[in-house]
Each structure stands twice: as C-alpha cells, then as structure tokens.
Amino acid sequence: MNPVQGSEPTRRAFLQHATLAAAAAAALPTRAHAKTKANETLGIGLIGCGGRMGGHAASYDYVKKQGVNVRIVAVCDTYRPRMERMGKKYGAKMYMDHRELLADPDVDAVSIATPDHLHGYQAIDAMKAGKGVYCEKPVTHWRQFELTKELARVAKETGCVFQLGSQGMSDPAWAKMRELVQQGLIGQPIHAECGYFRVGDWGERGMPIDDENAQPGPDLNWEAFLGDAPKRPFDVSRYFRWRMYEDYSGGPSTDLFPHSFTPVASILSLGMPRRVVAVGGKYRYSDREVPDTWLATYQFERQDCTAVFEGIMNSNRMQTPEFIGRDGRIIYNGIGQDAHRYEVYPDAPAWRMGDTPAEPAERFDPAAAPSQPTHMEDFFEAVRTRKPTRCNEDEAFIEAATLLMSVESYKQKRQVRWDKEREEIV
C-alpha cells in the first residue's frame, strides 16, 4: 500500500489550482441560470465520459422523454476515444479540458462523473463560471477537506445550484420517513443502522480497460487525470481502474457509503459526528490499495444518537436501513418487489422474549404516494427556479466531512473527533 498523502501537499495543490482557476474564470461568461422558461432548452455539459456518466446520460434521456427541455450540448474527457464515443452519440461539441467546456456559452449546467479527486475542483470551476452543477458522489476525495470547505463557500457565494448525486434523497419513501421521524412517531431517535453489501469486485477491479496499450499523449491527458494526486508514472490500470487506488478513491468508504448514509443523516437531522471509529481491511481482494470491508460507528452532536455503517464486498446480504427511537422503529426495504417501502413498528414496553413480534403500525406503498420528481428532474427544476435541491452543498458537506472523518479513523487506527469551533477534524 502506498503511503498516505499528507494534508499540506493537498493544501498547496488546492491553492495552486485556485490561482489558475481564478485567471481562467475571468474570461468565462457569467450566465448563471439565464434560461428560466420551461420552453427554453437547457444546455448540458458532461464532464467525464466513463461508465458512471453513462448512467447520468441515461437519466437525461429519461427526463427529456418526460417533457423536460434539456439537451446534451458538450462533452469532456481526458481520454479522446471515450469523449468521441459520447460526443458522437449526442451530436455534442467535444473538449479534453473541462475549462474549455465551461467557457462554451451553450452550456447552462454540467454533470460531473470523473474520478473522486477531480470532482471538487471541477465543481468549483463550474460554479465560478455560472453553471449549475450535478456532481457524482463523493463530492471530494477523502484527503481534500480544505477543498470541501471551499466548494461549500463557492456555492453560497455564487448562488449556483448544486446537486450531489445521492439519488436516494429523491426516494418518496425516504421523504415520508423523514416527515414521520420529525413528527415524533418513533420518539427520540437513539440509533440508526445502514450499509451496502455486494459480492464481486465489479466496482473496482472489474472496471474495463478501454485499451491495454493506451499511452499518454494527444489522446490521453495523464497530467489532467492526476490533478492534485501524487505524481506517478503512467499506469494503464491506475487510469482506467482508478477505484482500486487510494490516490483517487477510498473503496466502500467512498463508493458505497454515500448511497445509504446520506439519506439516513438527512432523515435524523444529525449534523456532524462528534466522534467516529472505523475499522476494516482487504479481506477478499488483495490486488488493490483500498479495503473491501469497512465498518464505521458514529456519535452525533445534535442529539444523543449513534449510527453504524457497514460496507462489505463479501456478501450479497443487504443491510436494510433501520431507525430506532424510544417509542418504535422504522425499517426501510429497498430490495426487489418491496423496493422503496418502509414499515413502522411500535416497541411496547411489555414485549417479552417469545412473544409474537408486533405487526407494523404503518406501511408505505410508493405506488399510492404523490408523484415526486426524480433526482435529475429536481436538479433541472432548481436550475430554472433557483429553489434548493434535495441534496445541496450543505448535505454534501456533512456527507463529505463524515466520510473524511471515517477514513482518517480507519487509517490512523484510532478515534477521531470533530472540532466544532475550528471546523476541523482532530
């Protein structure tokens, strides 16, 4: 495993980028959300044309069929063949530098699906250029806490719309569960459990290598890919299978954690953790730097409440999110035919071992619930109206800081704390 990069090199890299970005931004048009009428087409720029952007593009195709007036007008990638495939598919303009895409006057908003360590820089550049931002999770790499702070500041300063791609935040079941918890249905929350399980390494080692013989040059910008990560000689695996490497990813802590933890933290309005302890390791896949098993326990500042997250690549069992309060429990089911449903159970004081478990006091059927915009539709509505998104920069900051604390605890093999006064991880 490579040595962990310290915070000082990251801070220097951030400041260097900020200086360059400021100069570039001076030449960019400030057209923040200029198109506000429903019949005006919103031009979308795609930054990153790999596998995850395929999911973003499919969502754009879907919302377009639902009557949302959007069009993919520009694409960008550091690997020309990938950029050209996506650009030709949508008849879009093509760029290998995201700053050139941001200078395109036809681009009103961007979708970012690049390696984790590039998200924050590209999102900041986009907002300074007046573009709405839909950013794949995690919002920043685990070593980029200063950048995370800067992103939240720039979002407030520019007023640009920011949506983090934690799609569970737009699940109608999650919205209803939050309402019930806030109404006191389960009493004071005491504990929450969540996690993400899977068998197989398809998220990391299984990432396809487009060309085993690819080399840096006019068709592959290795320096742009590295960004603020440690400077290393080109390696085809690092470039195409970047999720395996600590310089660019974090394994379950970054790939799986945001899916289930972000809605949980939002439902409970937990704020920042007071303390975090995380453990894990490489228990199945040895040909990587990131762990395949990762567990974290949190105690939060806003109330006497704990939470546990489990990220496991060694089992198909799914950890069903569960919220435990003094008066009852809410259990969410996100699997199969029961997907997007929850059940509420009272916890009667008279319950004894051997009793028949209580029937749910309430069930939620999303088919009978009012329709709700998808996560992408919510983003476009916010771009047109400037209303807050369901997973804005505040939610993204809490997710990122919680994630960063978790990775720090895992690496340091000790408990870490949040210093509220200094806004620092200690």
C-alpha positions as CSV (number, residue, x, y, z in Angstrom):
1,M,0.0,0.0,0.0
2,N,1.3,3.4,-0.9
3,P,2.0,5.9,1.9
4,V,-0.9,8.3,2.6
5,Q,-0.6,11.8,1.2
6,G,-0.5,14.4,3.9
7,S,-2.7,17.4,4.1
8,E,-0.1,20.0,3.4
9,P,0.6,18.9,-0.3
10,T,-3.1,18.8,-0.8
11,R,-3.5,22.3,0.5
12,R,-0.7,23.6,-1.7
13,A,-2.2,21.9,-4.7
14,F,-5.6,23.4,-3.9
15,L,-4.1,26.9,-3.7
16,Q,-2.2,26.5,-6.9
17,H,-5.4,25.4,-8.7
18,A,-7.3,28.2,-7.2
19,T,-4.8,30.7,-8.6
20,L,-5.0,29.2,-12.1
21,A,-8.8,28.8,-12.0
22,A,-9.2,32.5,-11.0
23,A,-7.3,33.6,-14.0
24,A,-9.3,31.3,-16.3
25,A,-12.7,32.3,-14.7
26,A,-12.1,35.9,-15.5
27,A,-12.6,35.0,-19.2
28,L,-15.7,32.9,-18.6
29,P,-19.2,34.2,-19.2
30,T,-21.4,34.7,-16.2
31,R,-24.7,33.3,-17.4
32,A,-25.9,31.7,-14.2
33,H,-29.3,30.2,-14.9
34,A,-30.1,32.5,-17.7
35,K,-32.8,30.2,-19.2
36,T,-35.7,30.1,-16.8
37,K,-38.7,29.5,-19.0
38,A,-39.9,25.9,-19.5
39,N,-39.8,26.2,-23.3
40,E,-36.1,27.3,-23.3
41,T,-33.6,24.4,-23.8
42,L,-31.1,23.9,-21.0
43,G,-27.7,23.0,-22.5
44,I,-25.9,20.3,-20.5
45,G,-22.2,19.7,-20.5
46,L,-20.9,16.2,-19.5
47,I,-17.5,16.3,-17.7
48,G,-16.2,12.7,-17.7
49,C,-17.5,10.2,-20.3
50,G,-16.8,6.9,-18.5
51,G,-19.2,4.2,-17.1
52,R,-20.9,6.3,-14.5
53,M,-21.6,9.2,-16.9
54,G,-23.5,6.6,-19.0
55,G,-25.9,6.5,-16.1
56,H,-26.2,10.3,-15.9
57,A,-26.8,10.5,-19.7
58,A,-29.5,7.8,-19.5
59,S,-31.2,10.0,-16.8
60,Y,-31.0,13.0,-19.1
61,D,-32.6,10.9,-21.9
62,Y,-35.4,9.9,-19.4
63,V,-36.2,13.3,-18.2
64,K,-36.2,14.6,-21.7
65,K,-38.9,12.0,-22.5
66,Q,-40.9,13.3,-19.5
67,G,-41.0,16.7,-21.2
68,V,-38.0,18.4,-19.6
69,N,-36.4,20.6,-22.2
70,V,-32.8,19.7,-21.9
71,R,-30.1,18.8,-24.4
72,I,-26.5,17.5,-24.1
73,V,-24.5,20.1,-26.0
74,A,-20.9,19.4,-24.9
75,V,-18.8,16.6,-23.5
76,C,-15.3,16.4,-22.0
77,D,-12.9,13.6,-21.1
78,T,-9.2,13.3,-20.7
79,Y,-9.3,10.2,-23.0
80,R,-10.2,11.1,-26.6
81,P,-11.8,7.8,-27.7
82,R,-14.2,7.9,-24.8
83,M,-15.0,11.5,-25.4
84,E,-15.6,10.9,-29.1
85,R,-18.0,8.0,-28.4
86,M,-20.2,10.1,-26.1
87,G,-19.9,13.2,-28.3
88,K,-20.9,11.4,-31.5
89,K,-23.8,9.7,-29.7
90,Y,-25.4,13.1,-28.7
91,G,-24.1,15.3,-31.6
92,A,-22.3,17.4,-28.9
93,K,-19.2,19.5,-29.0
94,M,-16.1,17.8,-27.6
95,Y,-13.4,19.1,-25.3
96,M,-10.4,17.5,-23.5
97,D,-10.2,20.3,-20.9
98,H,-13.2,21.0,-18.7
99,R,-12.3,24.7,-18.5
100,E,-12.9,24.9,-22.3
101,L,-16.3,23.3,-21.9
102,L,-17.2,25.7,-19.1
103,A,-16.3,28.6,-21.5
104,D,-18.9,27.3,-24.0
105,P,-21.8,29.8,-24.0
106,D,-24.3,27.0,-24.9
107,V,-23.6,25.1,-21.6
108,D,-26.0,26.2,-18.8
109,A,-25.3,23.3,-16.4
110,V,-22.8,20.5,-16.0
111,S,-22.9,16.9,-15.0
112,I,-19.6,15.7,-13.3
113,A,-18.7,12.0,-13.2
114,T,-14.9,11.9,-13.1
115,P,-12.6,10.2,-10.6
116,D,-13.3,11.3,-7.0
117,H,-10.2,13.6,-6.6
118,L,-11.3,15.8,-9.5
119,H,-14.9,16.4,-8.5
120,G,-14.3,19.3,-6.2
121,Y,-12.1,21.3,-8.5
122,Q,-14.3,20.9,-11.5
123,A,-17.5,21.8,-9.5
124,I,-15.9,24.9,-8.1
125,D,-14.7,26.0,-11.6
126,A,-18.2,25.3,-13.0
127,M,-20.0,27.4,-10.3
128,K,-17.5,30.3,-10.8
129,A,-18.4,30.1,-14.5
130,G,-22.1,30.5,-13.6
131,K,-23.1,26.9,-14.3
132,G,-25.5,24.7,-12.3
133,V,-23.7,21.6,-11.1
134,Y,-24.9,18.0,-10.7
135,C,-21.9,16.2,-9.1
136,E,-21.4,12.5,-8.7
137,K,-20.7,11.4,-5.1
138,P,-18.5,11.7,-3.2
139,V,-18.2,15.4,-3.6
140,T,-14.5,15.3,-2.9
141,H,-11.7,12.8,-2.3
142,W,-11.1,11.7,1.3
143,R,-7.9,13.8,1.6
144,Q,-9.5,17.1,0.3
145,F,-11.1,18.6,3.4
146,E,-10.0,22.2,2.6
147,L,-11.4,21.8,-0.9
148,T,-14.7,20.5,0.6
149,K,-14.9,23.7,2.6
150,E,-14.1,25.8,-0.4
151,L,-16.8,24.2,-2.5
152,A,-19.5,24.9,0.1
153,R,-18.3,28.5,0.2
154,V,-18.3,29.0,-3.5
155,A,-21.8,27.5,-3.8
156,K,-23.1,30.1,-1.3
157,E,-21.1,32.9,-2.9
158,T,-22.1,32.3,-6.5
159,G,-25.7,31.2,-5.8
160,C,-25.3,28.5,-8.3
161,V,-27.4,25.4,-8.0
162,F,-25.6,22.3,-6.7
163,Q,-27.0,18.8,-6.5
164,L,-25.0,15.9,-5.2
165,G,-25.8,12.6,-7.0
166,S,-27.1,10.7,-3.9
167,Q,-30.3,9.6,-5.7
168,G,-31.8,8.1,-2.5
169,M,-32.5,11.7,-1.4
170,S,-35.3,11.8,-4.0
171,D,-36.9,8.5,-3.0
172,P,-40.5,9.3,-1.8
173,A,-40.2,6.7,1.0
174,W,-37.2,8.5,2.4
175,A,-39.1,11.8,2.3
176,K,-42.1,10.3,4.1
177,M,-39.8,8.6,6.7
178,R,-38.1,12.0,7.5
179,E,-41.5,13.6,8.0
180,L,-42.6,10.8,10.4
181,V,-39.3,11.0,12.4
182,Q,-39.6,14.8,12.7
183,Q,-43.3,14.4,13.9
184,G,-42.0,12.1,16.7
185,L,-43.6,8.9,15.5
186,I,-40.8,6.7,16.9
187,G,-39.9,9.1,19.7
188,Q,-36.4,10.5,20.2
189,P,-34.0,8.7,17.7
190,I,-31.4,6.6,19.5
191,H,-29.7,4.6,16.8
192,A,-29.6,4.0,13.1
193,E,-28.1,1.2,11.0
194,C,-27.3,1.2,7.3
195,G,-24.9,-0.4,4.9
196,Y,-24.2,-1.6,1.4
197,F,-23.3,-5.2,0.6
198,R,-22.3,-7.0,-2.6
199,V,-20.2,-10.0,-3.8
200,G,-17.7,-9.4,-6.5
201,D,-15.3,-6.7,-7.4
202,W,-17.1,-5.2,-10.4
203,G,-17.0,-1.7,-8.9
204,E,-13.2,-1.6,-8.7
205,R,-11.1,-4.4,-10.4
206,G,-13.9,-5.1,-12.8
207,M,-13.7,-1.6,-14.3
208,P,-13.0,-2.2,-18.0
209,I,-9.7,-1.1,-19.5
210,D,-10.5,0.5,-22.9
211,D,-7.1,-0.1,-24.4
212,E,-4.3,-2.1,-22.7
213,N,-1.8,-0.3,-25.0
214,A,-3.0,3.2,-24.2
215,Q,-0.3,5.8,-23.6
216,P,-0.2,9.5,-22.6
217,G,-0.2,11.9,-25.5
218,P,-2.7,13.8,-27.6
219,D,-5.4,11.2,-26.9
220,L,-4.8,10.7,-23.2
221,N,-4.0,13.5,-20.8
222,W,-2.4,11.8,-17.8
223,E,-1.4,15.0,-16.1
224,A,-5.0,16.2,-16.1
225,F,-6.1,12.9,-14.7
226,L,-3.6,13.1,-11.8
227,G,-4.8,16.6,-10.8
228,D,-3.6,17.1,-7.2
229,A,-2.8,13.4,-6.6
230,P,0.8,12.3,-6.2
231,K,2.8,12.5,-9.4
232,R,3.3,9.0,-10.7
233,P,4.5,7.4,-14.0
234,F,1.6,6.4,-16.3
235,D,-0.1,3.1,-15.5
236,V,-2.9,1.8,-17.6
237,S,-4.6,0.2,-14.6
238,R,-4.5,3.4,-12.5
239,Y,-6.0,5.3,-15.3
240,F,-8.9,3.0,-16.2
241,R,-9.3,1.2,-12.9
242,W,-8.8,4.2,-10.6
243,R,-11.2,2.9,-8.0
244,M,-8.6,0.4,-6.8
245,Y,-6.1,3.1,-5.8
246,E,-6.1,5.3,-2.7
247,D,-4.8,8.3,-4.7
248,Y,-8.2,8.6,-6.4
249,S,-10.7,6.6,-4.4
250,G,-11.4,5.0,-1.0
251,G,-13.3,1.7,-1.6
252,P,-16.5,1.2,0.4
253,S,-16.0,4.4,2.3
254,T,-16.4,6.5,-0.9
255,D,-18.2,4.2,-3.4
256,L,-20.8,2.7,-1.1
257,F,-21.1,4.9,2.0
258,P,-22.9,7.9,0.4
259,H,-25.7,5.7,-1.1
260,S,-27.2,4.8,2.2
261,F,-25.7,7.1,4.8
262,T,-26.7,10.5,3.2
263,P,-30.5,9.9,3.4
264,V,-30.1,8.5,6.9
265,A,-28.2,11.6,8.2
266,S,-30.8,13.8,6.5
267,I,-33.8,11.9,8.0
268,L,-32.4,12.3,11.5
269,S,-31.0,15.8,11.0
270,L,-27.9,14.6,12.7
271,G,-25.4,17.3,11.7
272,M,-21.7,16.5,12.2
273,P,-20.5,13.5,14.1
274,R,-18.8,14.2,17.5
275,R,-16.7,11.0,17.3
276,V,-16.0,8.4,14.7
277,V,-14.4,4.9,14.9
278,A,-13.8,2.9,11.7
279,V,-12.2,-0.5,11.0
280,G,-11.8,-2.8,8.1
281,G,-9.3,-4.1,5.6
282,K,-8.6,-6.2,2.5
283,Y,-10.2,-9.5,3.4
284,R,-11.0,-10.8,0.0
285,Y,-9.3,-8.8,-2.8
286,S,-5.5,-8.4,-2.2
287,D,-4.6,-6.8,-5.6
288,R,-5.7,-3.3,-4.6
289,E,-4.9,-0.5,-2.2
290,V,-8.4,0.3,-0.9
291,P,-10.2,-2.0,1.6
292,D,-13.0,-4.4,0.6
293,T,-14.5,-4.5,4.1
294,W,-15.2,-1.3,6.0
295,L,-17.3,-0.5,9.1
296,A,-17.8,2.8,11.0
297,T,-19.6,3.9,14.1
298,Y,-20.7,7.5,14.8
299,Q,-21.9,9.5,17.7
300,F,-23.5,12.8,16.7
301,E,-23.5,16.3,18.0
302,R,-27.2,17.3,17.7
303,Q,-28.7,14.6,19.9
304,D,-27.7,11.5,21.8
305,C,-27.8,9.3,18.8
306,T,-25.4,6.8,17.3
307,A,-25.2,5.2,13.8
308,V,-23.4,2.3,12.2
309,F,-22.4,1.9,8.5
310,E,-21.2,-1.4,7.0
311,G,-19.6,-1.6,3.6
312,I,-19.0,-5.2,2.6
313,M,-17.8,-6.7,-0.7
314,N,-18.0,-10.2,0.6
315,S,-21.8,-10.9,0.9
316,N,-25.0,-10.4,-1.1
317,R,-26.9,-9.7,2.1
318,M,-28.2,-6.1,2.0
319,Q,-28.2,-4.1,5.3
320,T,-31.7,-2.8,5.5
321,P,-31.7,0.8,6.9
322,E,-33.3,0.9,10.3
323,F,-34.1,3.8,12.6
324,I,-34.6,3.0,16.3
325,G,-36.3,5.5,18.6
326,R,-37.5,5.4,22.2
327,D,-41.1,4.5,21.0
328,G,-40.6,2.5,17.9
329,R,-38.6,1.6,14.7
330,I,-38.8,2.4,11.0
331,I,-37.4,-0.2,8.7
332,Y,-36.8,0.7,5.0
333,N,-36.9,-2.0,2.3
334,G,-35.1,-1.1,-0.9
335,I,-34.9,-4.6,-2.5
336,G,-36.9,-6.4,-5.1
337,Q,-40.7,-6.0,-5.3
338,D,-40.7,-4.3,-1.9
339,A,-38.3,-1.6,-3.1
340,H,-39.0,2.0,-1.8
341,R,-41.2,0.8,1.0
342,Y,-40.9,1.1,4.8
343,E,-42.7,-0.3,7.8
344,V,-43.2,1.3,11.3
345,Y,-43.1,-0.9,14.4
346,P,-44.0,0.1,17.9
347,D,-41.7,-1.0,20.7
348,A,-44.1,-1.8,23.5
349,P,-42.5,-1.9,27.0
350,A,-44.4,-5.1,27.8
351,W,-42.7,-7.1,25.0
352,R,-41.0,-10.3,26.2
353,M,-38.8,-12.9,24.6
354,G,-41.1,-15.5,23.0
355,D,-43.9,-13.0,22.2
356,T,-45.1,-12.8,18.6
357,P,-43.5,-9.7,17.0
358,A,-45.9,-6.9,16.6
359,E,-47.4,-6.2,13.2
360,P,-46.3,-3.0,11.5
361,A,-48.3,0.0,12.7
362,E,-47.9,1.6,9.3
363,R,-46.7,0.6,5.8
364,F,-45.8,2.9,2.9
365,D,-46.6,2.0,-0.7
366,P,-44.9,4.3,-3.1
367,A,-47.5,3.5,-5.8
368,A,-50.1,5.2,-3.7
369,A,-47.9,8.2,-2.9
370,P,-48.0,11.5,-4.7
371,S,-45.6,11.6,-7.6
372,Q,-42.2,13.1,-7.0
373,P,-39.6,14.4,-9.4
374,T,-36.5,12.2,-9.9
375,H,-33.2,13.4,-8.6
376,M,-32.3,14.7,-12.1
377,E,-35.7,16.4,-12.5
378,D,-35.2,18.0,-9.1
379,F,-31.9,19.4,-10.3
380,F,-33.4,20.9,-13.5
381,E,-36.3,22.5,-11.6
382,A,-33.7,24.1,-9.3
383,V,-31.7,25.4,-12.2
384,R,-34.8,27.1,-13.6
385,T,-36.3,28.3,-10.3
386,R,-33.2,28.5,-8.0
387,K,-35.1,26.6,-5.4
388,P,-32.9,24.4,-3.1
389,T,-32.1,21.0,-4.4
390,R,-32.7,17.8,-2.3
391,C,-29.0,17.2,-1.8
392,N,-27.4,20.6,-1.9
393,E,-24.0,21.8,-0.8
394,D,-24.9,21.7,2.9
395,E,-25.9,18.0,2.7
396,A,-22.8,17.4,0.6
397,F,-20.5,19.0,3.2
398,I,-21.9,16.9,6.0
399,E,-21.6,13.7,3.9
400,A,-18.0,14.6,2.9
401,A,-16.8,15.6,6.3
402,T,-18.3,12.5,7.9
403,L,-16.7,10.4,5.2
404,L,-13.3,12.1,5.7
405,M,-13.5,11.5,9.5
406,S,-14.2,7.8,8.8
407,V,-11.3,7.3,6.5
408,E,-9.0,9.2,8.9
409,S,-10.0,6.9,11.8
410,Y,-9.5,3.8,9.6
411,K,-6.0,4.9,8.5
412,Q,-4.9,6.2,11.9
413,K,-6.4,3.2,13.7
414,R,-7.9,5.4,16.4
415,Q,-11.0,7.5,17.2
416,V,-11.3,11.0,15.6
417,R,-13.3,14.0,16.7
418,W,-14.9,17.0,15.1
419,D,-13.8,20.3,16.5
420,K,-16.9,22.5,16.1
421,E,-15.2,25.8,16.9
422,R,-12.3,25.4,14.5
423,E,-14.3,23.3,12.0
424,E,-11.5,20.8,11.8
425,I,-11.1,17.0,12.1
426,V,-8.9,16.2,15.1
